[in-house]
């Protein structure tokens, strides 16, 4: 006899609830992007030249917090910069941060991990965008470009290390100025000698400085002593400065000389006549001429003026 299995309605209800819960969780994990399926969401559009592996269901982040997911990724080929159209949906709770001026860019979770889309909020004073508005994208470059840039940087670093190794090898061989400085101690000896001479020179300058200061102090004392003597009317200089007799004598002498010069200019006296009268000059010239003629005649005819007799 065949046995009949009866399923109770209560057990069936529990099974149906479990199946519904599992389906809801599976759907939320695949399409919800880590957000609750019960949160109201708004959608916006963005275009990319290359999404570099961004897929449907990829998370959407804002300031490092997951706020939504990518609903669709489609080829549209509008122009060279708008090859791929991406529609994203984010929670309405963060929608007020999506103002005019906001931007989107692609990011990578880890070095070679999955892609995500980063939303950069706009200025708070700007107007909030509408549903299905287009948010401009910041082209951060593809992973291939980043790898190529990194490879170029590694090549440059390798070339730099090679050049540095060559420089160090030349230094070890004693080539060039750095090599001579590394392998020879002559520079050290010369520097030591120079420092010794500089030390001696500094000490000598210090001694000379002390002697100069001493000389200056002695000169200052002498000047101070001289000033005191002048103020006390001591010595000739003090009398010259403070005694008016010298000035009076000089003034009287100057007056007498002035009188003599006036007489000379007026042709008074012998000196005045000698200075002003030309007759004395003429007579003197004639006398000197006759004397000159007489001397010449004596040289020519000495017997005319001198007679010698031996016996």
LUMVEX-680533 format. One record per residue: x, y, z of N, C-alpha, C, O, CB in turn. Coordinates in steps of 0.05 Angstrom, whole numbers, plus 5000, padded with zeros to 4 digits. Glycine has a CB too. Layout:
BEGIN
XYZXYZXYZXYZXYZ ...
END
This chain:
BEGIN
501749765000500050005000501850255000503750275015498150005025 501150434982502750684981501850875003499550895010502350814953 504051005014503551195035503451485024505051555006505851175057 501551635033501151915023502352115043501752105067498151975019 504152305033505452505050503852765049503352865027508452565042 503052855072501453105073503153335083504353315105498953065092 503253555068504753785075502853985089500854065077506153925051 503554065113501954255127502254535116504354605106502554245158 500154695118500254965108502255145123503455325111497555095110 502655095148504455255164507355205154508955395153504255185194 507954955148510654895138511055025111513255125104511254595137 508955015094509155135068509555435070511055545054506655085052 508355575089508655865092511555925100512656125091506655965113 512655765118515455815126517355785103519155945100516255615149 516855575087518555535063518355765043520355855033517855285050 515955855039515556075020516956335030518056485015512656125016 516756385056518056625068521056605065522456805058517356655098 522156365070525056325067525956365038528056495033525956055077 524456245019525156274991525056574983526756664969523256114973 522956714992522757004986525057164998526057344985520057104996 525757095022527957245035530657195021532257375017528157165065 531056935014533556875000533657014973535757124965533856564996 531357014958531257154932531757454935533057574919528657094919 530557564956530857854961533757924967534858124957529057954983 535057754984537857804991539657774966541457934962538757615013 539057564950540657524926540357754907542257844895539857264913 537857844903537458074885538758324896539858484880534458114881 538558364922539758604934542858604931544058804926539058634964 543958364934546858344932547858384903550058474898547858074942 546158314884546958334856546358614845547758704828545458124839 544258734853543358994842543359224861543359454853540558964831 543459164886543259384906545859524910545859754920542259284932 548159414904550659544908551359604937552559804943550759794893 550459434955551059474983549159664997549559715021553859584985 547159764983545259944995542659794998542259584986544860204978 540959895015538359765020536559794996536460004983536959885045 535059574990533259584967530759754973529159814955532359304959 530459814998528059975006528660275007526760425010527159875033 531260345003531860635003531060754976531660634955534860685008 529660984976528961114951531461214937533261314950526961344955 531561184911533961254896533261434872531061434862535461004886 535261594864535061754841537261684821539361584829535162054848 536761734796538661654775539861894761538462104758537261474755 542361874752543662074736545261934714545761684715545462254753 546162084694547561974671550362094670550762334676545962034645 552261934661554962034656556161884632555461664627556762004681 557962014618559261904594562261874599563462044612558662074569 563361664587566261614589567361544562566061424545566861394610 569861604558571361514534572161214538572161064519573861684529 572761144563573560864568572960814598573960954615576660824562 571260614603570460554631572460374645572260334669567760434631 574360254630576560094641575559864659576659814681578460274657 573359734651572459494666570159554685569359374699574659384682 568959794684566659844700564259684690563759684665565960154701 562759544707560559374698558059444713558059604732561259074703 555859334703553259374716553359264745554359034749551059244700 552359414764552459334792554859434807554959394831552259034793 556859554793559159664807558259884827556360024821561259774787 559659904849558760094870559260384862561060444846560160044896 557660564872557960854869558660964896557160924916555360984857 560861104898561761214923561561514923561761644902564661124929 561361624946561461914950562961974976561961894998558562044950 565162104974566862164997567661915012567861915037565462355016 568061694997568961445010566661275021567261065033570861495031 564161355017561861205027560261105004559761254985560161385046 559460855004557860734983555060844985553660805005557860424984 554060974963551461104963549660994941547361074939551761404960 550560804924548960704903550460504886552460394895547860934886 549460464861550660274844550260354815548660534809549659984849 551660224796551460274768549160104757549059864761554060204752 547160234745544760084735545259974708544259754702542360264735 546760124690547160024663549660144652550460374659544760084645 550959994633553360084619552860014590552659774583555959944630 552660214572551960174544553860334526554660554533549060244539 554460214502555860364482553960544467551760464459557260164462 554760804464553160994450554761124427553561204407552061204469 557361164430559161274410558061544400557761584375559461084386 557561724419556561994411558762154398558362274377555462144436 561162154411563462284399565962144411565761944425563462594404 568362264407570762144416570962134446572361954457573162294404 569662314460569762314489567362174502567462104526569962604499 565262134487562862004498562361744483560561724465560362184496 563961544489563761284477561861104492560360944480566461154475 561761124519560260944536558361114554559261314566562060764554 555861034555553861164572553460994597552960754595551161204556 553661124619553260984645551061124660551061364664555960994662 549060964669546861064685547260954714547560714718544060974674 547261144733547761074761545361154777543861344770550361204772 544961004799542861084818543961094846545460924854540460874817 543261314859544261354887541961414905539761474896546361594887 542461394930540361444950539461734950541061914947541361364978 536861764953535662034954536762194978536662444978532662014955 537762054998538762195021541262365015541662575028539461995043 542762284995545162434988544662604963546562744953547562254983 542262594952541762744927542163044930542963174911538962694918 541563174953542063464956544963534952545563774947541163554982 546863344954549663404950550363414920552563504913551363204964 548563314903549063314874548063574863545863594852547563064860 549663784866548964044855550464094830552363944823549564274876 549764304815551164374791554064434798554664604815549764624777 555864304784558664324790559764064801562264044804559164544809 558063864806559063604815560263454791559663514768556763444828 562063274797563463114777563562824785563162754808566363234773 564162644765564562364770567162274758568062384738562162194759 568362074771570861964760571061664768569761574787573362114771 572661514752572961234757575161184778577061344780573661084731 574760974794576760904813577160604814575560454802575961004841 579260514827579960234829580160154858581460294874582560164814 578859934865579159824892581659654893581659424883576559654900 583659754906586259604906587859684881587059854866585759304908 590159544878591859604855590759494829590759634808594659494860 589659254829588559134805585659024812584858824800590358904795 584259154830581659064838579459164820579859254798581059144866 576959134830574559204815574359514813575559664828572059094828 572859594792572459874788570059974804568159824810572059934758 570060234810567760364822567660644811569460744798567960364853 565360774815564961044806564861234829563261194848562461064788 566461434829566661634851565161884843565661994821569561694858 563361974860561862224856563162444873563362414897558862194863 563862664860565062894874562863104877561963214857567563014859 561963154902559763344906560463624895562763704894558963364935 558263774887558664044877558464244900557964164923556564104856 558764504894558464714914555664714926553764674912559164984902 555564764952552964754966551164974957548664944958553364764996 552265204949550565434942549365404914547565554907552165684943 550265204899549165164872546465014873545764904893551165004855 545065024850542464894848542664594845544464494831540765014825 540964434858541064144857540164054829538364164817539164024878 541563834819540963734792538363584793537363504814543363554782 537263544768534763394766535363094759537563024754532963514744 533162934760533362654754534362624725533462764707530662514758 536062424720537262354694538862584681539262594657534962274675 539862764698541562974689544362854683545062654694541863204709 545762984665548462884657550563024675550663274677549062944627 552162864689554262964706556862924690557562704682554462814733 558463144686560963114671562962934686562962914710562263394667 564562794670566462604681569262724679569962874661566362334665 570862654699573762714700575262474690575162264702574662804728 576662504666578062284655580762244670582662394665578562324624 580762054688583162004704585161824689587361774700582461874730 584561734664586361564650585861274655584861194675589261634657 586661104635586260824637588460694653590560814658586060694610 587960444661589960294676592460244659594660244669588860024686 591960194632594260154615596060404614598560374614593360084586 594760644614596460884614597960914640600260994640594661124610 596660834662598060854688600360654688602560724698596160794711 599960414678602060214677604360314660606760274667601059944667 603660434637605760534619607360754632609760774630604560634593 605960934646607261154661609161034682611361134686605261344673 608160834697609760704717612260574705614360574716608160504733 611860444681614060314668616160524660618560474662613160154644 615260744649617160954642618661064666621061124665615661184627 617161094688618561194713620560994722622761074731616461244735 619960734720621960524728624360534710626660504719620660254728 623860574684626160594665627960824672630460804672625160614636 626761054678628361294685629861244711632161324714626561534688 628561114731629961054756632260864751634360894763627960934776 631860664734633960474728636260614714638660564720632960244710 635660804695637860954682639361124702641761154700636661124660 637861244720639161414741640961244758643161334765637061554758 640061014767641660844783644160744768646360724780640060594793 643860694742646160614726648260834725650660784728645360534698 647261084720649161314719650461354746652861414748647661564711 648961324768650061354794652161144800654261194812647861344815 651660894791653560684795656160744779658360684789652360414786 655860854755658260924739659861144753662261134753657361014711 658461344765659861554779661361444803663561524808657861774787 660061264818661361154841663760984833665860994847659360974857 663560834811665860684801668160864794670460804800665060504777 667661084780669761274773670961404798673361454799668661494754 669361454818670461564843672261354856674361434867668161634862 671461104856673160894868675860864853677860794865671660624869 675860924827678360904812679961164814682161174803677660854782 678961364828680461604832680361794809682161964806683261544838 678261774792678061944769676462194776674562184792676761794745 677262424764675862664769676462784796677962674813672862624766 675163024801675563164826674563004850675862974870674263434826 672062894848670962734870672662484875673062414898668062664864 673662364853675262124857677862194871678762044889675962004830 679162414864681662504878681062564907682662494924682862744864 678762694912678162754940677562504956678062494980675662934940 676562294942675862044956678361874962678561754983673861884941 680161864943682461674945684961804955686761664965682961554918 685262074953687762204962687162374986685062494990688862384939 689262375005688962535029690362805027690562945047690062375053 691262875003692663135000690863365006691663565019693863154972 688363344997686463565003686063585033685863805044683863514989 685863365047685463365076687863505089687563665108685063085087 690263435080692763555092692763855087693364005105695263415080 692063935062692064215055689964365071690364595080691664255025 687664245074685564375090686364395119685764605132682864215088 687664185130688564205157690664425161690564575180689763935166 692564445141694564655142693264935140694065115154696564615120 691264945122689965205119688465285145688565515153687965185096 687165095158685765155183687765245204687265415220684164915192 690165105205692165185224693165475219693365635238694564995223 693665535194694565815187692366015194692966235204695265825158 689865945188687666125195687466165225686966395234685066015184 687965955240687865985269690066175279689666345296688165715283 692566135268694766315275694166595267694766785282697366215263 693066635242692466895233690367035250690567275256691466885204 688366875258686266995276687467075302686767295313684066785280 689266915314690566995339692267245336692267415353692266765349 693767265313695367495308693667745305694267965315697067455283 691467715290689567945287688468035314688068265319687367875268 687967835331686967905357688968065373688268265386686167645373 691567975372693668115386693968395375694168595389696367965385 694068425348694268685335691968865342692269105346694468655305 689568735344687268895351687569005379686869235384684768725349 688668845397689068945424691069175425690769375439689968725443 693369145409695369355408694169615395694669835405697769265392 692569575374691369815361689469955380689470195382689869725336 687969795395686069915414687670065436686870275445684269705427 689969945444691570075464692770345454692770545468693869895473 693670335428694770585416692570795414693071035419695870525389 690170715406687970905404687371025431686871265434685570775392 687370855452686770955478688871155487688271355499686570725498 691571085482693671275489693371535474693771755486696371155483 692771525448692371775433690071935444690272185446691871705404 687971795451685671935463686372075489685472295495683271745467 687971935506688872055531690572295526690372505540690471845548 692472275506694172505499692572745490693072975498696272425478 690572695473688872915463687273035486686973275487686972815441 686372865504684872965527686673135545685773345554683672735543 689173045549691073205565691673475552691773675565693673045570 692073465525692673705510690273905512690674145514693273645481 687873795510685473965512685274095540684574325542682873795507 685973945561685974055587687974285590687474485602686473835608 690474245578692474445580691674695564692074925574695174345568 690374655541689374895526687375045542687375285542688274805499 685574895555683475025570684575165595683575375604681374825579 686875065605688175185629690175395621691475505639689574975645 690475465595692375665585695275585591696975755595691775935598 695775325591698475225596699875175570698675085550698374965613 702475255568703975205544703475415523701675585526703474935533 704975395501704775585479702075575466700875785460706975545459 701175325460698675305446696375415462694575545451698075005440 696375375488694275485505694375785505692275915504694575385534 696775905505696976195504696076305477694776515476699776285511 696876155456696076245429693076255427691876435415697276065408 691676055438688776035436687376235454685376355446687875755442 688376265478686876425498687976705502686376885510686876285524 690576755497691777015501691377195476692277115455694776995509 690077425479689677595455692077765447691977895427687377785460 694277755463696577915457697877845430698678025415698677895478 697977585424699077495398697477605375698577695355699177195397 694877605378693077715357693578015354693678115332690177665364 693878155377694378435375696978495361697178685345694278565403 699078345368701678385355701578325325702678485309703878205368 700178115318699978045290698378265275698978335253698577775286 696378375289694778585276696478835272696278965251692278645293 698078905293699779145290701879105268702279285252701179205317 703178875268705078815247703878835220705078945201706378535252 701478725217700078735191699479025183699679095160697478575192 698779185203698279465197700779615188700679765169697079615221 703079565201705579685193706379605165707279765148707779625213 706179335159706779245133704979365112705879425089706578935131 702479405119700679535100701579825094701279915072697779525110 702479965115703480235111705880245093706080415075704080365139 707780055098710180045082709479995053710580115035712079835092 707679805048706879745020705579985007705880024983704979505020 703980135022702780375011704880575002704680694981700780505030 706980605019709180795013710680704988711480854971711080835036 711080434987712580324964710980384938712080464918713080024967 708280334940706680374916706580674909706180744886703780264921 706880854930706781144924709481254917709781494914705681284949 711581084915714281164907715481344927716981534920714281294880 714981294953716181454975718581304986718381064989714081504997 720781444991723081325003724781184981723981164958722381135025 727081084991728880944973727680694961727780644937731480874987 726280534978725080284969722880344949722580204929723980124992 721380554954719280634935720280714909719280644888717580854947 722580884910723780964884724980724869724880714845725881174889 726180544885727380304872725280134858725780024837728880134893 722880124871720779964859719380104836718779984816718679884880 718980374840717280524820718880664799717980684776715480714835 721280764805722880924786724480744769725980574779724581134801 724380784743725780614724728580724718730180584705724280594698 729280964728731981074723734080904736736280854724732081364733 733480824761735480654775735980394759738180294758734580594803 733880284748734080044733735780094708737479924700731279934725 735380314695736880374670739780424677741480324662735680624656 740380574698743080624706744480364714746880324707743280814729 743080184727744179934735744879764710746979634709742379774753 743079764690743579614666745979724651747679574641741079624647 746180004650748480124636751080054650753079994637748180424634 751080064677753479994692754279714687756679664683752980044722 752479524688753079244683754179204655755879034650750679074688 753179364636754179344608757079444606758679314594752379504589 757679674619760379784618762279594632764579544623760480054631 761479474655763179284669763779044651765978944651761879194695 761778954637762078724619764078794597765778624590759378634608 763779034586765679114564768479134574770379054561764779384552 768779254599771379274611772679014615775078974609771279434637 771178814626772278554630773178424604775278294602770278374645 771578464583772278344557774878474546776578334535769978384537 775078744549777478874539779978794555782178774543777079184540 779678754581781978664597782878384588785278324587781178654627 780978214582781677944573783177954546784977784541779177764570 782378144529783678164503786378304505788278224492781878304483 786578514521789078674522789878704551789478924563788778954509 790878504563791578524592793978714596794078844617792278244603 795778734577798178914580797379204580798779374590800178854558 795079254569794079524569793479624597793579864602791679554551 792779444614791879524640793879434662793879544684789079414646 795379234656797179124676800079124664800379034641796278844685 801979224679804779224670806379054690806179104714805979514667 807978874680809578704696812578754691813378794668808978404692 814078764712816978804709818478624728818078624752817779094714 820178454716821678264733823978394746824578344770822578014716 825378564731827678714742827179004742828779164750830378644726 
END
